[in-house]
Amino acid sequence: MKNDRFPQDFLWGASSSAFQIEGGWDEDGKGKTVADYNSFKKSERQADSKVASDFYHHWKEDIALMKELGLTMYRFSIAWARIIPDGDGEVNEQGITFYSQIIDELLNNGIVPFVTLYHFDLPYALVERYNGWENRECVYAFERYARICFEAFGDRVKYWQVHNEQNLMIRVDERMNISEETLHRADKVRAQMDYHMCLAHALAIRACHEIVTDGKIGPAISSTCTYPFTNKPEDVWAAKMNDWFKTEYCLEMHMTGKYPGYYMRYLNERDIVPVMLEEDKEILKKAKMDYIAVNYYRTLCASYLKEEDTHPKGERAFRGNEVDFDQYGYFCDEKNENLAATEYGAQIDPMGLRIVLNEYYRKYRVPLIITENGLGAVDVLTDDEKIHDDYRVDYLRKHIEACALAIEDGVELMGYSPWSVMDLLSSHQGFKKRYGFIYVNREDHDLKDMRRIPKDSYYWYQNVIRTNGEEL
């Protein structure tokens, strides 16, 4: 490869999130979050967020390893409940100090901080008080939190993300704390929460541009690329609908300020149109995104699913999981027999990354950055303390090559930040499923010594960064 396939100022990064990496879940004034609450329900069978990777106590050591790796950016999230323990009350100065130290240490080591405001960890007090995002008060609580962060850190942090994967988060009842008796009621609550998150997103965009000099801010979406199961026209349309209903409707709202027609039709079909105030229209319309962050892991395949008397058009069904729901009258999730999959079932498809980068850039014409992409596996620490994760190297190599090809296609791609910088808490597999460049020496119920051990992929990626993608 020629080294000019990637811009000279290309951001080579790695990613994490607060509840999955920090630990210290209740230290120095931090409040409980929805992510904490959900992880504690699984404490008996897997690791929870109490310790996680213990970044809270190892951050200097960990940032030194990031520097050695050669990172030019680190994408991480701030825990809302570490800044405002109850979500909308008093500010916790110890939380401000912690993140300020992180930011300074990153900058001192030549690493650009790329900050997400909200990564699945709503302060639990807001659930108890308002049922979280169902109540409009949560919107204003988030706007206040965002403004506090911009004021405290905006002199040093110029790259911001608002919500991580709102379009995926909203599909998962546990992440949103949705516990309704009927599908219809659950989807009505879901639609209102989704809309309120869109409004909060727009208010945060406005606040960033007001407060942060030269600040760049945008959405982080869970990208979806769906292939038709056959070449039947209805299957081709079903594939498009799967992408539109799981990703594009949300991205269109962020980028244009209104829901697209097909999504409004669905909301009316189900009689779940959220309360949307007239004054919101200008706020949503004027929220200018500076870029789009893309989280990409896999592609999907869909066939047409006919509506039935007992399953009216628009009703959702969950055969496998909430993320890959089926929708009557629209689409049905299918297995793509042409792709291999990871041991956890995610189908591996570098071409899909090239496709989504092209699709989003052609449609919205703003810069893109990849803030999550990676392979989860059961890594093995050998007797001589090595981790030979050639499967991860192979996965990342092919996806970085897809990025280079997308740039050749004309896509303005400003960075690549795979998941994850080190092993961290998986929501469903604890520390059994690992993604990191750095091995954290712990098991689900045995903390061991928490040592950090670079994997083979660490040294491979180090060279990729050193050669600006010339050597893959």
GUZATOR-950026 format. One line per field, with one value per residue (C-alpha): chain; residue number from 1; x, y, z. Coordinates in steps of 0.1 Angstrom, whole numbers. Each point is the difference from the previous one (the first is absolute). Example, Ala and Ser with C-alpha at 12.3 -4.5 7.8 and 13.67 -1.06 7.14 Angstrom:
2
cadena = [A_A] .
num = [1_2] .
px = [123_14] .
py = [-45_34] .
pz = [78_-7] .
//
This chain:
472
cadena = [A_A_A_A_A_A_A_A_A_A_A_A_A_A_A_A_A_A_A_A_A_A_A_A_A_A_A_A_A_A_A_A_A_A_A_A_A_A_A_A_A_A_A_A_A_A_A_A_A_A_A_A_A_A_A_A_A_A_A_A_A_A_A_A_A_A_A_A_A_A_A_A_A_A_A_A_A_A_A_A_A_A_A_A_A_A_A_A_A_A_A_A_A_A_A_A_A_A_A_A_A_A_A_A_A_A_A_A_A_A_A_A_A_A_A_A_A_A_A_A_A_A_A_A_A_A_A_A_A_A_A_A_A_A_A_A_A_A_A_A_A_A_A_A_A_A_A_A_A_A_A_A_A_A_A_A_A_A_A_A_A_A_A_A_A_A_A_A_A_A_A_A_A_A_A_A_A_A_A_A_A_A_A_A_A_A_A_A_A_A_A_A_A_A_A_A_A_A_A_A_A_A_A_A_A_A_A_A_A_A_A_A_A_A_A_A_A_A_A_A_A_A_A_A_A_A_A_A_A_A_A_A_A_A_A_A_A_A_A_A_A_A_A_A_A_A_A_A_A_A_A_A_A_A_A_A_A_A_A_A_A_A_A_A_A_A_A_A_A_A_A_A_A_A_A_A_A_A_A_A_A_A_A_A_A_A_A_A_A_A_A_A_A_A_A_A_A_A_A_A_A_A_A_A_A_A_A_A_A_A_A_A_A_A_A_A_A_A_A_A_A_A_A_A_A_A_A_A_A_A_A_A_A_A_A_A_A_A_A_A_A_A_A_A_A_A_A_A_A_A_A_A_A_A_A_A_A_A_A_A_A_A_A_A_A_A_A_A_A_A_A_A_A_A_A_A_A_A_A_A_A_A_A_A_A_A_A_A_A_A_A_A_A_A_A_A_A_A_A_A_A_A_A_A_A_A_A_A_A_A_A_A_A_A_A_A_A_A_A_A_A_A_A_A_A_A_A_A_A_A_A_A_A_A_A_A_A_A_A_A_A_A_A_A_A_A_A_A_A_A_A_A_A_A_A_A_A_A_A_A_A_A_A_A_A_A_A_A_A_A_A_A] .
num = [1_2_3_4_5_6_7_8_9_10_11_12_13_14_15_16_17_18_19_20_21_22_23_24_25_26_27_28_29_30_31_32_33_34_35_36_37_38_39_40_41_42_43_44_45_46_47_48_49_50_51_52_53_54_55_56_57_58_59_60_61_62_63_64_65_66_67_68_69_70_71_72_73_74_75_76_77_78_79_80_81_82_83_84_85_86_87_88_89_90_91_92_93_94_95_96_97_98_99_100_101_102_103_104_105_106_107_108_109_110_111_112_113_114_115_116_117_118_119_120_121_122_123_124_125_126_127_128_129_130_131_132_133_134_135_136_137_138_139_140_141_142_143_144_145_146_147_148_149_150_151_152_153_154_155_156_157_158_159_160_161_162_163_164_165_166_167_168_169_170_171_172_173_174_175_176_177_178_179_180_181_182_183_184_185_186_187_188_189_190_191_192_193_194_195_196_197_198_199_200_201_202_203_204_205_206_207_208_209_210_211_212_213_214_215_216_217_218_219_220_221_222_223_224_225_226_227_228_229_230_231_232_233_234_235_236_237_238_239_240_241_242_243_244_245_246_247_248_249_250_251_252_253_254_255_256_257_258_259_260_261_262_263_264_265_266_267_268_269_270_271_272_273_274_275_276_277_278_279_280_281_282_283_284_285_286_287_288_289_290_291_292_293_294_295_296_297_298_299_300_301_302_303_304_305_306_307_308_309_310_311_312_313_314_315_316_317_318_319_320_321_322_323_324_325_326_327_328_329_330_331_332_333_334_335_336_337_338_339_340_341_342_343_344_345_346_347_348_349_350_351_352_353_354_355_356_357_358_359_360_361_362_363_364_365_366_367_368_369_370_371_372_373_374_375_376_377_378_379_380_381_382_383_384_385_386_387_388_389_390_391_392_393_394_395_396_397_398_399_400_401_402_403_404_405_406_407_408_409_410_411_412_413_414_415_416_417_418_419_420_421_422_423_424_425_426_427_428_429_430_431_432_433_434_435_436_437_438_439_440_441_442_443_444_445_446_447_448_449_450_451_452_453_454_455_456_457_458_459_460_461_462_463_464_465_466_467_468_469_470_471_472] .
px = [0_10_1_-20_-31_-7_3_31_-23_-20_-11_11_-18_-16_-32_-17_-30_-1_-21_19_35_1_-12_-1_-38_-9_33_6_-37_-10_-37_-14_-10_-23_31_10_-35_-1_35_-8_-29_25_27_-3_7_25_20_-18_9_13_36_-1_35_7_11_-11_31_23_-5_36_14_-27_6_37_-8_-22_30_22_-26_3_-36_-7_-35_-19_-38_-15_-32_-7_-23_-29_-5_37_-6_-36_-7_-38_-1_-13_11_33_32_26_34_19_-15_11_35_3_-9_21_30_-7_-3_32_19_-12_11_33_6_-10_-34_-31_-30_-32_-28_-34_-25_-24_9_-29_4_-29_1_-24_-15_-16_-17_-14_-11_-12_2_30_-4_-37_-3_10_17_28_6_8_20_22_4_12_24_14_4_19_24_5_8_24_18_-7_32_19_-25_-10_-16_-33_-27_-34_-17_18_-22_-34_-14_11_-5_-37_-6_11_-25_26_22_-30_-16_-32_-22_-35_-26_-9_21_-22_6_37_3_-20_24_30_-12_-3_34_16_-15_12_35_-1_-10_27_25_-10_3_34_12_-12_17_33_1_-8_25_29_23_7_-20_-11_-30_-22_-19_15_-22_-1_3_-22_7_-27_1_-32_-5_-9_-3_-38_-11_-17_32_20_-25_1_38_-3_-28_22_27_-24_-19_31_24_-10_-32_21_29_-25_-15_34_11_-32_-20_-31_-10_-3_-34_3_8_-30_-22_12_-6_-36_-6_8_-17_32_8_19_-9_20_-3_-2_30_22_0_24_23_2_4_28_22_29_21_37_6_-15_16_-5_0_3_2_-20_-26_-35_-23_-38_-31_-35_-22_-37_-24_-27_-34_16_31_-9_23_28_-1_34_11_31_10_37_7_-14_27_-9_-38_-23_-29_-32_-7_36_29_12_36_18_34_23_16_27_18_20_-8_18_-4_-27_-20_9_5_33_-3_27_-18_-30_21_10_-37_-12_28_-9_-38_2_25_-19_-32_12_34_16_32_-2_20_-1_-3_-7_10_15_-2_-10_16_11_37_24_30_28_25_26_-26_-8_-33_1_-31_8_-38_-4_29_-16_-34_15_23_-29_-21_28_5_-38_6_28_-22_-28_24_9_-37_-1_-12_14_11_18_9_-3_-4_-7_-17_17_32_2_-22_-31_-33_-23_-37_-9_33_19_37_-3_-5_29_6_31_35_11_-9_-13_10_-32_-29_-37_2_38_17_35_25_-17_33_-1_17_2_-12_14_-26_14_34_-16_-21_30_17_-32_-1_38_-3_-33_-17_28_8_-31] .
py = [0_36_22_27_-22_16_37_11_14_-32_-7_-35_-8_-26_1_-7_10_11_-28_-27_12_22_-19_22_-1_18_16_38_8_-18_-10_-33_-3_-22_-18_-7_-12_-23_-14_-7_-22_-23_1_-36_-13_26_31_32_37_3_-6_-6_7_23_29_22_-10_-9_30_13_-35_-5_33_-8_-33_20_23_-30_-14_32_11_35_0_-17_-3_-4_10_22_-16_25_-13_7_36_3_-30_4_11_36_11_12_-3_-24_19_-32_-13_31_-3_-37_7_31_-20_-26_27_17_-33_-9_34_-2_-33_14_-18_19_-6_-9_1_-17_17_-30_-37_-21_13_22_10_-24_28_14_-34_1_37_2_-35_14_11_-4_33_33_10_-25_20_32_-19_-13_34_14_-29_5_38_-8_-23_25_27_-22_-18_19_21_-33_-24_9_-32_-11_-27_4_-34_-32_-21_15_-20_-33_10_8_-36_-16_2_-6_29_23_-14_-8_-26_2_-27_1_5_29_18_-7_14_31_7_-9_25_28_-8_0_33_16_-13_16_33_-3_-8_32_21_-14_8_36_3_-13_25_28_-9_-20_21_-20_-29_-29_-21_-26_-33_-34_-26_-37_-5_-25_-16_-25_-22_-14_-37_-6_23_1_36_-3_-14_29_24_-19_4_38_2_-19_26_29_-11_-10_28_25_14_11_13_19_17_10_13_16_7_-21_-36_-13_-9_-38_3_24_-25_-28_22_6_-36_-10_30_9_34_18_34_25_37_27_18_-31_3_29_-16_-32_17_23_-26_-2_-32_4_-37_-35_-26_-36_-31_-31_-37_-20_-1_-15_-17_4_-14_14_-9_1_16_-23_3_-8_21_34_21_16_-24_-12_-36_-12_-34_3_33_35_15_-20_1_-10_23_-12_16_10_-25_-32_-6_-28_-17_9_-34_18_14_-15_10_6_-25_23_0_34_-5_14_22_27_9_10_27_14_0_19_26_7_1_24_23_2_8_25_14_5_-16_-35_-17_-36_-1_-37_-31_-32_-37_-15_-34_-22_10_-24_11_-24_-13_25_28_6_4_-12_16_-3_-3_36_12_-16_16_35_-3_-7_28_26_-11_7_35_6_-10_22_30_-9_0_36_-4_27_-23_18_-29_-36_-9_-37_-16_-3_15_-28_-28_13_-11_-15_5_-36_-19_18_-6_-32_19_23_27_19_6_-3_-31_7_-28_-8_-24_6_-10_1_34_-15_28_21_2_15_-22_12_-26_-8_23_28_-2_-5_31_19_-6_9_34_5_-4_18_-31_-7_-34_-21] .
pz = [0_-6_31_-18_2_34_6_20_27_2_36_11_32_23_19_34_21_36_15_-18_9_30_31_31_-6_33_9_5_-2_-32_-2_-12_-36_-21_-12_36_9_-30_6_37_-10_-17_27_9_-35_-13_8_7_-1_35_-10_-38_-13_29_-22_28_20_-30_-23_0_-8_-26_-18_0_-19_-24_-7_-6_-23_-20_3_-13_15_28_-2_34_18_31_26_4_36_9_-10_14_23_-1_-36_5_35_14_-20_14_-2_5_-32_-18_14_-11_-36_-1_11_-28_-26_11_1_-35_-14_18_-19_-34_0_-11_24_-19_25_1_24_4_-5_13_36_10_36_18_20_-32_-5_35_-4_-36_-15_-18_-36_0_18_-16_32_-9_-32_20_25_-28_-15_33_4_-35_6_33_-20_-28_26_20_-28_-32_2_-6_-16_-35_-12_15_-5_16_5_-9_-23_9_-29_16_36_-6_-13_33_28_28_-12_0_32_-19_18_-15_0_-37_-32_-10_33_-1_-35_9_29_-23_-26_25_15_-34_-9_33_-6_-35_15_27_-27_-19_31_8_-36_4_34_-13_-28_25_26_-16_-22_-32_15_-23_10_-16_4_6_-17_0_-38_-18_-34_-11_-31_-15_6_-36_-31_4_-1_34_16_-15_15_33_2_-5_26_25_-4_1_31_20_-10_-27_17_30_-22_-22_31_13_-35_-12_32_-9_-2_-36_-14_2_37_7_-19_23_32_-13_-9_36_15_19_-13_27_15_-21_9_-27_14_-4_-38_-1_26_-20_-33_10_17_-25_2_-7_-8_4_22_-13_22_-22_9_-25_-28_0_-25_-3_-18_-1_29_-9_25_14_17_34_-8_-16_-21_20_30_10_9_18_-12_9_18_3_-21_-31_3_-28_-10_-16_-33_-4_7_15_12_-20_2_-28_-11_-19_31_28_35_33_28_14_-32_-16_-37_-13_-30_-8_-32_20_17_-34_-10_31_-2_-36_7_29_-17_-33_19_26_-14_34_13_15_27_12_38_5_-21_15_6_33_9_29_1_16_22_-7_26_-12_3_-36_-18_-36_-14_-37_-6_12_-21_-31_8_6_-31_-23_15_-2_-36_-6_15_-24_-29_12_0_-36_-7_11_36_24_28_28_24_11_36_6_29_24_14_27_12_17_13_-26_9_-7_3_28_-5_-19_-33_-6_-26_11_-12_36_21_35_23_17_-3_7_37_5_-1_0_-3_-27_-19_-35_-26_-36_-25_-34_-15_21_-17_-34_4_13_-33_-20_18_-4_-38_-3_-13_-26_17_8] .
//
